[in-house]
Amino acid sequence: MPHDAALAELTLLLGDRLSRSKPDLAQHGQNETWFPETPPDAVAWPETTEEVARLVAICARHGCPVVAWGAGTSLEGHALAFAGGVVVDFARMNRVLEVRPGDMQAVVQPGITREGLNAELRATGLMFPVDPGANATLGGMAATRASGTTAVRYGTMRDNVLALEVVLADGRVIRTGSGARKSSAGYDLTGLFVGSEGTLGLVTELTLRLHGQPEAVSAAVCAFPDFAAAVEAVIATIQSAIPMARIEFVDETVARIFNAQSGTAFPELPHLMVEFHGSEASAAEDARRFGEIAEGFGGLGFDWATTTEERNRLWRMRHGAYRACIAARPGSMGMVTDICVPISRLAEAVAETRADIADLGLQGPILGHVGDGNFHAILLLERGNAGELARAKEVTRRLAERALRLGGTITGEHGVGVGKKGLMALEHGEAWDVMARIKRALDPDGILNPGKVVEVSQ
Amino acid sequence: MPHDAALAELTLLLGDRLSRSKPDLAQHGQNETWFPETPPDAVAWPETTEEVARLVAICARHGCPVVAWGAGTSLEGHALAFAGGVVVDFARMNRVLEVRPGDMQAVVQPGITREGLNAELRATGLMFPVDPGANATLGGMAATRASGTTAVRYGTMRDNVLALEVVLADGRVIRTGSGARKSSAGYDLTGLFVGSEGTLGLVTELTLRLHGQPEAVSAAVCAFPDFAAAVEAVIATIQSAIPMARIEFVDETVARIFNAQSGTAFPELPHLMVEFHGSEASAAEDARRFGEIAEGFGGLGFDWATTTEERNRLWRMRHGAYRACIAARPGSMGMVTDICVPISRLAEAVAETRADIADLGLQGPILGHVGDGNFHAILLLERGNAGELARAKEVTRRLAERALRLGGTITGEHGVGVGKKGLMALEHGEAWDVMARIKRALDPDGILNPGKVVEVSQ
């Protein structure tokens, strides 16, 4: 077996928290999308930073790959051990270590999920707002620089991680950042590790920026005659400095699918879903001003909600969209695209993408985070249909070229993994080589999540 | 002369835009604080990215140091050529290249100052909010990860630089980031270059995030019985999610000095100065809620302003504080400290610092950005008094230890340069070595601003 020597030492370190059982390997070889099952050689469940450090030191000595695993919800094959080795599952490092209400910070372990964290924060009046949809772990969210529906107001993981504890490729443990809200003390290593997808180090602790639970929340759903009008309404809202906590888009296909499955009667038109957080007075005022702007751009069929129950009803179409779309084509799996462009080019990007999907004979309802200029097509692919997969890859290639032509990026929030690696040179040119240099400087033997993000053999 | 061969080639490239004249060298060897005059071997005024790239390639071939120069307002000796070589003055690369109103972005060259930029933006309804006090260049502000009075609302340079064009140490030109508001496409190189103080590359273009000019602004000054009460008021305001655009602190010494010099009659007590940006309704409402909170913590003598003229009058004490303090001790120069701590520890940090300054027989009025937990003591030192300088360095050393003990950082916004380099190991431990590895990976010959931020001989 490959890596036998390393695995023998790891068993001495972890006992039965190192597994080579088929079911464990199979479970940690799965993914939510189109990558083939890729079981690792072993799965480890460390319980402390020191164990992670020792584990990495052992693997470094033997040249055994180390791949971090959170909830397994990433979409670009980030956590799959394509080169074999050990998957490090952080499920047993899932505690809130400290909440600092005065500073609005929490210190957590990487294996806690965002829902778990918010459940623990509920009584404090504070919340961690980043919401990528899936109930991902905070470690995984940091690794992919996740964002989601609330980034328009609260920022992405880049903005909400203040400090990290990281195990380096040689087993050393460092701390980056501090409890201060800002710092100019040298290179921003926190920012470098956030989004590095486990290729530069393993995050073992995160200090997070928290936000107050809003006193009041108001939400609305409205339809627009076309997507361009919806985007114009959002741009005007942003320029008026009306703080939207969420501003989401679904296309008419999503509305149709949702109506068919849920017995709702949304107009089969593009929809915006918007949410405002604030005091009773400010949330109401923000909602009123948004309503005025949206009507000016043809918004219609407004449905407003302020209670939690009503809001959940309104948001159901958005939250259920992914599952509803997959269910709309029985036996299909989703390949989810993820470009992000300057918002002034968003309508154009969506229109061209719809044309591409139709051209290539695929189905791909579209939804997205319109305030960020970020949207997803959920390409519905028949499992095992190589032709469809190839055409879907062609869609993503065209999307990447489009994103770059419009001044954007090939991935707004899903990350690179292996799925987007072939497009990195297109986006970054020589800057991709700078990333590779950093990788070589921090992981000279290439044991940390090898094959992801960068090409080190360049 | 050192670097003669490099300078001869640079003269061929730049003609009379390369100077070795004594006045030019002297002017680019000065600094605003206590570092000795340090003239470089030459000063270059490139006009294009291509010229910067060729300049760096020539210097790389000859091992000649390259030090970027913006407005020369940095406080830790960042732009002084301690190892000789060429200072690159970006004064002729000072244009706004593009304003994108729909995306609320501007593309600028590094030599434009923040006041110059905002003057050009005035008619667009947009603004660039980061305000470090000095009329620094955007290139310099990015290099030091500057922030200042508005960071509590709008963030620091880290949050407001979306993309960069950078000349690397070998003369290659790369682009980092994009016009998208967010991205997960690999390592955050933009964030790495912001705050790298010219040691990893020379920034030749910046894409900045703009913000709407507020429809309405309201401001207030009020006194507090002691600093701890003022901090409690600020914490309560933040927890109430009242968005302060600025929240500044000056101590009673600043109030006294200002009264003496300006004939004002502020109570000789700690003061908060606060500003709210929003609609007429929201700015007034925010101000009202802040007033209630502040009164609850003993705030008194409120002076409110909504017109520009009245606001300028209110803010005069804060904006004039540095000059007023220096003038209060004729013949002195300032050494400005810069720690940043979690806000819950700010009162403690300030109290201990005041005791230290008194202990060591120095004068040092204190002011700061209380919403960020960042404060400055302006140590007033007699020019040429070696004993006072040594005691001031002892104050900064104790401040650094205090910052770290309280969970903060040795510099909130001024950066490292050479002044704080001796304290970097204290803050970062092994992580400082990670910074050095990155430096060696990107600038193996060490020609970019040598001797700053990192220790590469480790």
HADDOCK unambig.tbl for C-alpha pairs under 7 A between the chains (distance, minus, plus):
assign (segid A and resid 102 and name CA) (segid B and resid 235 and name CA) 6.69 0.50 0.50
assign (segid A and resid 102 and name CA) (segid B and resid 344 and name CA) 5.63 0.50 0.50
assign (segid A and resid 103 and name CA) (segid B and resid 342 and name CA) 6.08 0.50 0.50
assign (segid A and resid 103 and name CA) (segid B and resid 343 and name CA) 5.99 0.50 0.50
assign (segid A and resid 103 and name CA) (segid B and resid 344 and name CA) 5.93 0.50 0.50
assign (segid A and resid 144 and name CA) (segid B and resid 184 and name CA) 6.43 0.50 0.50
assign (segid A and resid 145 and name CA) (segid B and resid 184 and name CA) 5.72 0.50 0.50
assign (segid A and resid 174 and name CA) (segid B and resid 430 and name CA) 5.94 0.50 0.50
assign (segid A and resid 174 and name CA) (segid B and resid 431 and name CA) 5.44 0.50 0.50
assign (segid A and resid 175 and name CA) (segid B and resid 428 and name CA) 6.97 0.50 0.50
assign (segid A and resid 175 and name CA) (segid B and resid 431 and name CA) 6.56 0.50 0.50
assign (segid A and resid 176 and name CA) (segid B and resid 431 and name CA) 6.81 0.50 0.50
assign (segid A and resid 178 and name CA) (segid B and resid 407 and name CA) 6.05 0.50 0.50
assign (segid A and resid 178 and name CA) (segid B and resid 408 and name CA) 5.49 0.50 0.50
assign (segid A and resid 178 and name CA) (segid B and resid 409 and name CA) 6.50 0.50 0.50
assign (segid A and resid 179 and name CA) (segid B and resid 341 and name CA) 6.80 0.50 0.50
assign (segid A and resid 179 and name CA) (segid B and resid 342 and name CA) 5.52 0.50 0.50
assign (segid A and resid 179 and name CA) (segid B and resid 407 and name CA) 5.23 0.50 0.50
assign (segid A and resid 179 and name CA) (segid B and resid 408 and name CA) 5.39 0.50 0.50
assign (segid A and resid 180 and name CA) (segid B and resid 340 and name CA) 5.84 0.50 0.50
assign (segid A and resid 180 and name CA) (segid B and resid 341 and name CA) 4.73 0.50 0.50
assign (segid A and resid 180 and name CA) (segid B and resid 342 and name CA) 4.73 0.50 0.50
assign (segid A and resid 180 and name CA) (segid B and resid 373 and name CA) 6.99 0.50 0.50
assign (segid A and resid 180 and name CA) (segid B and resid 407 and name CA) 6.88 0.50 0.50
assign (segid A and resid 180 and name CA) (segid B and resid 408 and name CA) 4.72 0.50 0.50
assign (segid A and resid 180 and name CA) (segid B and resid 409 and name CA) 6.41 0.50 0.50
assign (segid A and resid 181 and name CA) (segid B and resid 342 and name CA) 6.83 0.50 0.50
assign (segid A and resid 181 and name CA) (segid B and resid 372 and name CA) 5.86 0.50 0.50
assign (segid A and resid 182 and name CA) (segid B and resid 412 and name CA) 5.73 0.50 0.50
assign (segid A and resid 183 and name CA) (segid B and resid 409 and name CA) 6.21 0.50 0.50
assign (segid A and resid 183 and name CA) (segid B and resid 411 and name CA) 5.81 0.50 0.50
assign (segid A and resid 183 and name CA) (segid B and resid 412 and name CA) 4.13 0.50 0.50
assign (segid A and resid 183 and name CA) (segid B and resid 413 and name CA) 5.97 0.50 0.50
assign (segid A and resid 184 and name CA) (segid B and resid 144 and name CA) 6.43 0.50 0.50
assign (segid A and resid 184 and name CA) (segid B and resid 145 and name CA) 5.74 0.50 0.50
assign (segid A and resid 184 and name CA) (segid B and resid 195 and name CA) 6.30 0.50 0.50
assign (segid A and resid 184 and name CA) (segid B and resid 411 and name CA) 5.51 0.50 0.50
assign (segid A and resid 184 and name CA) (segid B and resid 412 and name CA) 5.32 0.50 0.50
assign (segid A and resid 184 and name CA) (segid B and resid 413 and name CA) 4.99 0.50 0.50
assign (segid A and resid 184 and name CA) (segid B and resid 414 and name CA) 6.36 0.50 0.50
assign (segid A and resid 184 and name CA) (segid B and resid 415 and name CA) 4.59 0.50 0.50
assign (segid A and resid 185 and name CA) (segid B and resid 410 and name CA) 6.65 0.50 0.50
assign (segid A and resid 185 and name CA) (segid B and resid 411 and name CA) 5.58 0.50 0.50
assign (segid A and resid 185 and name CA) (segid B and resid 415 and name CA) 5.67 0.50 0.50
assign (segid A and resid 185 and name CA) (segid B and resid 416 and name CA) 5.85 0.50 0.50
assign (segid A and resid 186 and name CA) (segid B and resid 195 and name CA) 6.35 0.50 0.50
assign (segid A and resid 186 and name CA) (segid B and resid 196 and name CA) 6.29 0.50 0.50
assign (segid A and resid 186 and name CA) (segid B and resid 415 and name CA) 6.99 0.50 0.50
assign (segid A and resid 186 and name CA) (segid B and resid 416 and name CA) 6.43 0.50 0.50
assign (segid A and resid 186 and name CA) (segid B and resid 453 and name CA) 5.95 0.50 0.50
assign (segid A and resid 187 and name CA) (segid B and resid 192 and name CA) 5.96 0.50 0.50
assign (segid A and resid 187 and name CA) (segid B and resid 195 and name CA) 6.02 0.50 0.50
assign (segid A and resid 187 and name CA) (segid B and resid 196 and name CA) 5.51 0.50 0.50
assign (segid A and resid 187 and name CA) (segid B and resid 435 and name CA) 6.40 0.50 0.50
assign (segid A and resid 188 and name CA) (segid B and resid 191 and name CA) 6.52 0.50 0.50
assign (segid A and resid 188 and name CA) (segid B and resid 192 and name CA) 5.65 0.50 0.50
assign (segid A and resid 191 and name CA) (segid B and resid 188 and name CA) 6.52 0.50 0.50
assign (segid A and resid 191 and name CA) (segid B and resid 191 and name CA) 6.30 0.50 0.50
assign (segid A and resid 192 and name CA) (segid B and resid 187 and name CA) 5.94 0.50 0.50
assign (segid A and resid 192 and name CA) (segid B and resid 188 and name CA) 5.64 0.50 0.50
assign (segid A and resid 192 and name CA) (segid B and resid 192 and name CA) 6.65 0.50 0.50
assign (segid A and resid 195 and name CA) (segid B and resid 184 and name CA) 6.29 0.50 0.50
assign (segid A and resid 195 and name CA) (segid B and resid 186 and name CA) 6.34 0.50 0.50
assign (segid A and resid 195 and name CA) (segid B and resid 187 and name CA) 6.01 0.50 0.50
assign (segid A and resid 196 and name CA) (segid B and resid 186 and name CA) 6.30 0.50 0.50
assign (segid A and resid 196 and name CA) (segid B and resid 187 and name CA) 5.50 0.50 0.50
assign (segid A and resid 212 and name CA) (segid B and resid 239 and name CA) 6.39 0.50 0.50
assign (segid A and resid 212 and name CA) (segid B and resid 241 and name CA) 6.74 0.50 0.50
assign (segid A and resid 235 and name CA) (segid B and resid 102 and name CA) 6.68 0.50 0.50
assign (segid A and resid 239 and name CA) (segid B and resid 212 and name CA) 6.38 0.50 0.50
assign (segid A and resid 241 and name CA) (segid B and resid 212 and name CA) 6.73 0.50 0.50
assign (segid A and resid 340 and name CA) (segid B and resid 180 and name CA) 5.84 0.50 0.50
assign (segid A and resid 341 and name CA) (segid B and resid 179 and name CA) 6.80 0.50 0.50
assign (segid A and resid 341 and name CA) (segid B and resid 180 and name CA) 4.74 0.50 0.50
assign (segid A and resid 342 and name CA) (segid B and resid 103 and name CA) 6.09 0.50 0.50
assign (segid A and resid 342 and name CA) (segid B and resid 179 and name CA) 5.51 0.50 0.50
assign (segid A and resid 342 and name CA) (segid B and resid 180 and name CA) 4.72 0.50 0.50
assign (segid A and resid 342 and name CA) (segid B and resid 181 and name CA) 6.83 0.50 0.50
assign (segid A and resid 343 and name CA) (segid B and resid 103 and name CA) 5.98 0.50 0.50
assign (segid A and resid 344 and name CA) (segid B and resid 102 and name CA) 5.63 0.50 0.50
assign (segid A and resid 344 and name CA) (segid B and resid 103 and name CA) 5.93 0.50 0.50
assign (segid A and resid 372 and name CA) (segid B and resid 181 and name CA) 5.85 0.50 0.50
assign (segid A and resid 373 and name CA) (segid B and resid 180 and name CA) 6.98 0.50 0.50
assign (segid A and resid 407 and name CA) (segid B and resid 178 and name CA) 6.04 0.50 0.50
assign (segid A and resid 407 and name CA) (segid B and resid 179 and name CA) 5.21 0.50 0.50
assign (segid A and resid 407 and name CA) (segid B and resid 180 and name CA) 6.88 0.50 0.50
assign (segid A and resid 408 and name CA) (segid B and resid 178 and name CA) 5.49 0.50 0.50
assign (segid A and resid 408 and name CA) (segid B and resid 179 and name CA) 5.39 0.50 0.50
assign (segid A and resid 408 and name CA) (segid B and resid 180 and name CA) 4.73 0.50 0.50
assign (segid A and resid 409 and name CA) (segid B and resid 178 and name CA) 6.50 0.50 0.50
assign (segid A and resid 409 and name CA) (segid B and resid 180 and name CA) 6.41 0.50 0.50
assign (segid A and resid 409 and name CA) (segid B and resid 183 and name CA) 6.21 0.50 0.50
assign (segid A and resid 410 and name CA) (segid B and resid 185 and name CA) 6.63 0.50 0.50
assign (segid A and resid 411 and name CA) (segid B and resid 183 and name CA) 5.81 0.50 0.50
assign (segid A and resid 411 and name CA) (segid B and resid 184 and name CA) 5.50 0.50 0.50
assign (segid A and resid 411 and name CA) (segid B and resid 185 and name CA) 5.56 0.50 0.50
assign (segid A and resid 412 and name CA) (segid B and resid 182 and name CA) 5.74 0.50 0.50
assign (segid A and resid 412 and name CA) (segid B and resid 183 and name CA) 4.13 0.50 0.50
assign (segid A and resid 412 and name CA) (segid B and resid 184 and name CA) 5.33 0.50 0.50
assign (segid A and resid 413 and name CA) (segid B and resid 183 and name CA) 5.96 0.50 0.50
assign (segid A and resid 413 and name CA) (segid B and resid 184 and name CA) 4.98 0.50 0.50
assign (segid A and resid 414 and name CA) (segid B and resid 184 and name CA) 6.36 0.50 0.50
assign (segid A and resid 415 and name CA) (segid B and resid 184 and name CA) 4.59 0.50 0.50
assign (segid A and resid 415 and name CA) (segid B and resid 185 and name CA) 5.67 0.50 0.50
assign (segid A and resid 415 and name CA) (segid B and resid 186 and name CA) 6.98 0.50 0.50
assign (segid A and resid 416 and name CA) (segid B and resid 185 and name CA) 5.86 0.50 0.50
assign (segid A and resid 416 and name CA) (segid B and resid 186 and name CA) 6.43 0.50 0.50
assign (segid A and resid 428 and name CA) (segid B and resid 175 and name CA) 6.95 0.50 0.50
assign (segid A and resid 430 and name CA) (segid B and resid 174 and name CA) 5.93 0.50 0.50
assign (segid A and resid 431 and name CA) (segid B and resid 174 and name CA) 5.44 0.50 0.50
assign (segid A and resid 431 and name CA) (segid B and resid 175 and name CA) 6.55 0.50 0.50
assign (segid A and resid 431 and name CA) (segid B and resid 176 and name CA) 6.81 0.50 0.50
assign (segid A and resid 435 and name CA) (segid B and resid 187 and name CA) 6.40 0.50 0.50
assign (segid A and resid 437 and name CA) (segid B and resid 441 and name CA) 5.88 0.50 0.50
assign (segid A and resid 438 and name CA) (segid B and resid 438 and name CA) 6.03 0.50 0.50
assign (segid A and resid 438 and name CA) (segid B and resid 441 and name CA) 6.44 0.50 0.50
assign (segid A and resid 441 and name CA) (segid B and resid 437 and name CA) 5.87 0.50 0.50
assign (segid A and resid 441 and name CA) (segid B and resid 438 and name CA) 6.44 0.50 0.50
assign (segid A and resid 441 and name CA) (segid B and resid 441 and name CA) 6.12 0.50 0.50
assign (segid A and resid 453 and name CA) (segid B and resid 186 and name CA) 5.96 0.50 0.50
